[in-house]
């Protein structure tokens, strides 16, 4: 049966309209999809994440936390500030309890360097150190030298066993490398320089000869006990002042005023003298008959007499502060064949 002509026309129009709408819709969806690709892939990523139960135990399974994508680290800040070298001479005021060796250690220099730089104050005697004194502290080991008219770098380097180039190249000397000269009166650092210290020592007096003088109590005593090994001459076995070095040929053992002092080995007393004695104060020497002589200085009391035989550990005097000394202690020397040796070599 044929549709009327009017109905047939409307049917065609509607069919084409629906077809056009479908085509436009498909085209629009395709265009939107191309412009938003992540919208399609977002769903699978979300589904890949594990779901946390409100109560893992109630869920009947263990809960494994999701590891974080970031790596956590503890941040530690460490700034190393290198110690800058010192090129200038600095001043130090001596305080009660100071010792030359201790001051030198605090400034990282040798005690000889400190002693030499302060000859006008200490006159090469560490026991001259007193509170209130102003000491010059050189920046490095060697000699702090005041330049004089007629001096040359080569001459001074040779005199103090140093190298000319070390003097010239030391930054603290501020020398003009195009004209390496110093003006008279300039303080010049001689790195590595050395000189003998003008130490004051009492002569060694042995038991077999009468070379001692009245001031030191020396006498020819003949035979007597002979030592074999050494012990500490005081109750304390540590220092309270200076250690042994070329400017201090002894060790200063801690011993308060009046503390007992003992013979370090058997022997014969060859010196027992009170007074100044070149700064030693009240002093005792003991010849041990085996090439060794020991000396005990700055005593407050002498309990032995010349030519008396003593045994190791026998009381010979009391500690004190006599002579050129500041603060009670025992100045203890060991001599072998008439020359000073480091007491640490023989003490137990």
C-alpha positions in Angstrom: 0.0 0.0 0.0 1.5 3.3 -0.9 1.7 6.2 1.5 0.2 9.4 0.4 2.7 11.7 -1.2 2.7 14.2 1.8 3.3 11.5 4.4 6.1 10.0 2.2 7.9 13.4 2.1 7.7 13.9 5.9 9.0 10.4 6.5 12.1 11.1 4.3 12.7 14.4 6.1 12.6 12.8 9.6 14.8 9.8 8.5 17.4 12.1 7.1 17.2 14.3 10.2 17.8 11.3 12.5 20.7 10.1 10.4 22.3 13.6 10.5 21.9 13.7 14.3 23.6 10.3 14.7 26.5 11.3 12.5 26.9 14.6 14.3 26.8 12.8 17.7 29.4 10.3 16.6 31.6 12.9 15.2 31.4 15.0 18.4 32.1 12.1 20.7 35.2 11.2 18.6 36.5 14.8 18.7 35.9 15.0 22.5 37.8 11.7 23.1 40.8 12.9 21.1 40.9 16.2 23.1 40.7 14.3 26.6 42.8 11.1 26.4 43.5 10.9 30.2 39.9 10.7 31.0 39.8 7.3 29.5 42.9 5.9 31.2 42.2 7.4 34.7 39.8 4.6 35.7 42.2 1.7 35.4 44.9 3.5 37.5 42.5 4.2 40.2 41.4 0.6 40.3 45.0 -0.5 40.6 45.3 1.1 44.1 44.8 -1.3 47.0 41.8 -0.6 49.2 42.4 -0.2 53.0 39.9 -1.8 55.2 38.6 0.3 58.1 39.8 -2.4 60.4 42.4 -4.8 58.9 41.8 -7.5 61.6 38.0 -7.3 61.0 38.6 -7.8 57.2 40.3 -11.1 58.0 43.6 -10.2 56.2 46.8 -8.4 56.9 47.1 -4.9 55.7 50.3 -4.1 53.7 51.0 -0.3 53.5 51.6 1.1 50.1 55.2 2.2 49.9 55.7 5.8 49.1 57.3 6.7 45.8 59.6 9.2 47.6 62.7 8.2 49.6 62.9 9.9 52.9 66.4 10.9 54.3 67.6 12.7 57.4 69.2 15.9 56.4 72.5 16.5 58.2 74.3 19.8 57.8 78.0 19.7 58.6 80.1 22.8 57.9 83.9 22.3 58.3 85.6 25.6 58.9 89.3 25.1 58.4 91.5 26.7 61.1 93.2 29.7 59.6 97.0 29.9 60.1 98.2 32.7 62.3 100.9 34.9 61.0 101.0 37.7 63.6 102.6 37.8 67.1 100.0 37.8 69.8 100.3 38.7 73.5 99.5 36.5 76.5 99.1 37.7 80.1 100.5 35.1 82.5 97.9 33.9 85.0 98.3 32.1 88.3 99.0 28.4 87.6 100.5 29.0 84.2 103.7 27.2 83.2 105.8 27.9 80.2 105.3 24.4 78.7 101.5 24.6 79.2 101.3 28.0 77.5 103.4 26.8 74.6 101.1 23.8 74.2 98.0 26.0 74.2 99.4 27.9 71.3 100.7 24.9 69.5 104.4 25.9 69.6 107.5 24.4 71.3 108.5 25.7 74.7 111.9 26.8 73.3 110.2 29.0 70.8 108.2 30.8 73.6 111.3 31.0 75.9 113.5 32.5 73.1 110.8 35.1 72.1 110.7 36.5 75.7 114.3 36.8 76.7 113.9 40.3 78.0 111.1 39.0 80.4 112.4 35.6 81.4 116.1 35.7 80.6 115.9 32.1 79.3 114.7 30.8 82.7 111.3 29.2 82.7 111.1 29.6 86.5 111.1 33.4 86.1 107.4 33.1 84.9 105.2 35.3 87.1 101.5 36.2 87.0 100.9 39.5 85.2 103.8 39.2 82.8 103.1 39.9 79.2 104.5 37.3 76.8 104.9 37.5 73.1 103.6 34.4 71.4 105.2 33.7 68.0 103.0 32.3 65.2 105.2 29.3 64.4 108.2 27.4 65.8 111.5 29.1 65.4 113.0 32.4 66.5 111.4 35.8 66.7 114.3 38.1 66.0 114.7 41.9 66.1 116.5 43.0 62.9 119.7 45.0 63.4 121.8 47.3 61.3 124.1 45.3 59.0 122.0 42.1 59.2 121.4 40.2 56.0 119.0 37.4 55.5 121.8 34.9 54.6 123.8 35.9 57.7 120.9 35.5 60.1 119.7 32.3 58.5 123.2 30.8 58.9 123.5 32.0 62.5 120.3 30.4 63.6 120.4 27.2 61.5 117.5 28.2 59.3 116.9 28.6 55.5 117.0 32.0 53.8 114.0 31.1 51.6 111.9 30.2 54.7 112.5 33.7 56.1 111.7 35.4 52.8 108.6 33.3 52.1 107.0 33.4 55.6 103.8 35.4 54.9 103.9 37.2 58.3 107.2 38.8 57.5 105.5 40.9 54.8 108.7 41.2 52.8 108.9 42.8 49.3 110.0 39.9 47.2 111.4 42.3 44.6 113.7 43.8 47.3 113.9 41.3 50.2 115.3 43.5 53.0 114.2 44.4 56.5 114.5 47.7 58.4 116.4 47.7 61.7 114.1 47.2 64.6 111.7 45.0 62.6 110.5 41.8 64.4 111.3 39.0 61.9 110.1 35.5 62.2 112.8 32.9 61.5 110.8 29.7 60.9 112.8 26.6 62.2 115.5 28.8 63.7 117.3 27.5 66.7 119.8 28.7 69.4 121.1 27.4 72.7 119.2 28.4 75.7 121.2 30.3 78.3 120.3 27.9 81.1 121.8 28.4 84.6 122.9 25.1 86.1 124.8 24.2 89.3 128.0 22.3 88.7 127.8 18.5 89.2 129.6 17.5 92.4 130.7 13.9 92.7 131.6 12.0 95.9 135.2 11.3 94.8 136.6 14.8 94.2 136.7 18.1 96.1 135.8 20.4 93.3 132.7 21.8 95.0 132.7 25.3 96.4 131.5 26.5 99.8 128.3 27.9 98.3 127.3 24.5 96.9 128.5 22.5 99.8 130.8 20.3 97.6 133.2 17.9 99.2 135.3 14.8 98.5 133.3 12.2 100.4 134.9 8.9 99.2 132.9 5.7 99.2 129.3 5.0 100.2 126.1 3.4 99.1 125.7 2.7 95.3 122.4 3.1 93.6 120.6 0.4 91.5 117.5 1.7 89.8 115.4 4.7 90.5 112.1 5.5 92.3 110.0 8.7 92.3 111.4 11.3 94.7 108.0 12.6 95.7 104.6 11.1 96.6 103.0 12.5 93.4 104.0 10.9 90.0 102.9 13.8 87.8 104.1 17.3 86.9 102.7 20.6 88.2 104.9 22.9 86.0 107.5 22.5 83.3 108.5 19.3 81.6 112.0 18.5 80.3 113.2 20.5 77.2 116.4 22.2 76.1 115.5 25.3 78.1 114.5 23.4 81.3 116.8 20.5 82.0 114.5 19.0 84.7 111.0 18.1 85.4 108.8 20.0 88.0 107.1 17.3 90.1 103.9 18.3 91.9 104.6 18.6 95.6 102.9 21.0 97.9 104.7 23.2 100.5 106.3 20.9 103.1 105.7 17.6 101.2 108.3 14.9 101.8 111.1 14.5 99.3 113.0 11.2 99.0 116.3 10.1 97.6 115.6 8.6 94.1 118.3 6.0 94.6 120.9 5.0 97.1 124.0 7.2 97.2 126.0 9.8 99.0 124.9 13.5 99.5 127.5 15.8 97.8 125.6 19.1 98.0 123.2 20.3 100.8 123.1 24.0 100.5 120.6 26.7 101.6 120.2 30.1 100.0 119.7 31.4 96.4 122.2 29.1 94.7 121.7 30.6 91.2 118.0 30.4 91.5 117.9 26.8 92.7 117.1 27.9 96.3 117.7 25.2 98.9 119.2 22.4 97.0 120.5 18.8 97.4 122.7 16.7 95.1 123.1 12.9 95.6 125.9 11.0 93.8 124.7 7.4 93.2 128.2 6.0 92.6 127.2 4.5 89.2 127.7 7.6 87.0 124.3 9.1 87.9 123.7 12.2 90.1 120.3 13.6 91.1 119.4 17.1 92.1 116.5 18.4 94.2 115.8 22.1 94.2 113.5 24.8 95.7 113.3 22.9 99.0 111.8 24.4 102.1 113.9 22.2 104.4 117.1 20.2 104.1 117.3 17.0 106.2 120.7 15.6 105.2 124.3 16.8 105.3 127.2 16.5 102.9 128.9 13.1 102.7 125.9 11.4 104.4 125.0 8.1 102.8 121.3 7.7 102.0 119.1 4.8 100.8 116.5 4.8 98.0 113.3 6.3 99.4 114.9 7.9 102.4 113.6 11.3 103.4 116.1 14.0 102.5 114.1 17.2 102.6 110.8 19.0 102.2 109.3 20.6 99.1 109.2 24.3 98.9 109.3 27.5 96.9 112.8 28.9 97.5 115.1 30.4 94.9 113.7 31.5 91.5 110.4 29.7 91.8 106.7 30.6 91.9 104.6 28.0 93.6 105.9 25.0 95.6 107.1 22.0 93.6 110.1 19.8 93.2 112.6 20.7 90.6 114.2 17.3 89.8 117.3 16.8 87.6 119.1 13.6 86.6 122.7 13.8 85.3 124.8 11.1 83.7 128.5 11.6 83.4 128.0 15.3 84.4 125.4 16.1 81.7 121.7 16.4 82.2 119.5 13.7 80.8 115.7 13.5 80.6 114.5 12.1 84.0 111.7 10.2 82.2 114.4 7.9 80.9 115.1 6.5 84.4 111.9 7.0 86.4 109.6 4.0 86.6 
